[in-house]
């Protein structure tokens, strides 16, 4: 897994986190806007969120992905 780029501004990191937490924004949209792969987004989220928040986010993304054909 490759990590998220270290040269992102605090505002950009905040925007990416907000997009990733949204149930209406896919990883493809984040890649189109910021050029980050899903693995890079996950690495950024792991680095920036508390461990419990990260686990809750990953669980939610996995559960929605199992229920919907197109999600994240």
PEWO-V792216 format. One record per residue. N is the residue number from 0. RES is the residue in one letter. SS is DSSP state (H for helix, E for strand, L for the rest). PSI is psi as a letter, one per 40 degrees, with the letter a starting at -180 (NA if undefined). BURIAL is # if it has 16 or more other C-alpha atoms within 10 Angstrom, else .. Layout:
BEGIN
N/RES/SS/PSI/BURIAL + N/RES/SS/PSI/BURIAL
END
This chain:
BEGIN
0/X/L/h/. + 1/X/L/i/. + 2/X/L/i/. + 3/X/L/i/# + 4/X/L/h/. + 5/X/L/e/. + 6/X/L/e/. + 7/X/L/i/. + 8/X/L/i/. + 9/X/H/d/. + 10/X/H/d/. + 11/X/H/d/. + 12/X/H/d/# + 13/X/H/d/. + 14/X/H/d/. + 15/X/H/d/# + 16/X/H/d/# + 17/X/H/d/. + 18/X/H/d/# + 19/X/H/d/# + 20/X/H/d/# + 21/X/L/h/. + 22/X/L/e/. + 23/X/L/e/. + 24/X/L/h/. + 25/X/L/i/# + 26/X/H/d/# + 27/X/H/d/. + 28/X/H/d/. + 29/X/H/d/# + 30/X/H/d/. + 31/X/H/d/. + 32/X/H/d/. + 33/X/H/e/. + 34/X/L/e/. + 35/X/L/h/# + 36/X/L/i/# + 37/X/H/d/# + 38/X/H/d/. + 39/X/H/d/# + 40/X/H/d/# + 41/X/H/d/# + 42/X/H/d/# + 43/X/H/d/# + 44/X/H/d/# + 45/X/H/d/# + 46/X/H/d/. + 47/X/H/d/. + 48/X/L/i/. + 49/X/L/i/. + 50/X/H/d/. + 51/X/H/d/. + 52/X/H/d/. + 53/X/H/d/# + 54/X/H/d/. + 55/X/H/d/. + 56/X/H/d/# + 57/X/H/d/# + 58/X/H/d/. + 59/X/H/d/. + 60/X/H/d/# + 61/X/H/d/. + 62/X/H/d/. + 63/X/H/d/. + 64/X/H/d/. + 65/X/H/d/. + 66/X/H/d/. + 67/X/L/i/. + 68/X/L/d/. + 69/X/L/h/. + 70/X/L/h/# + 71/X/L/NA/#
END
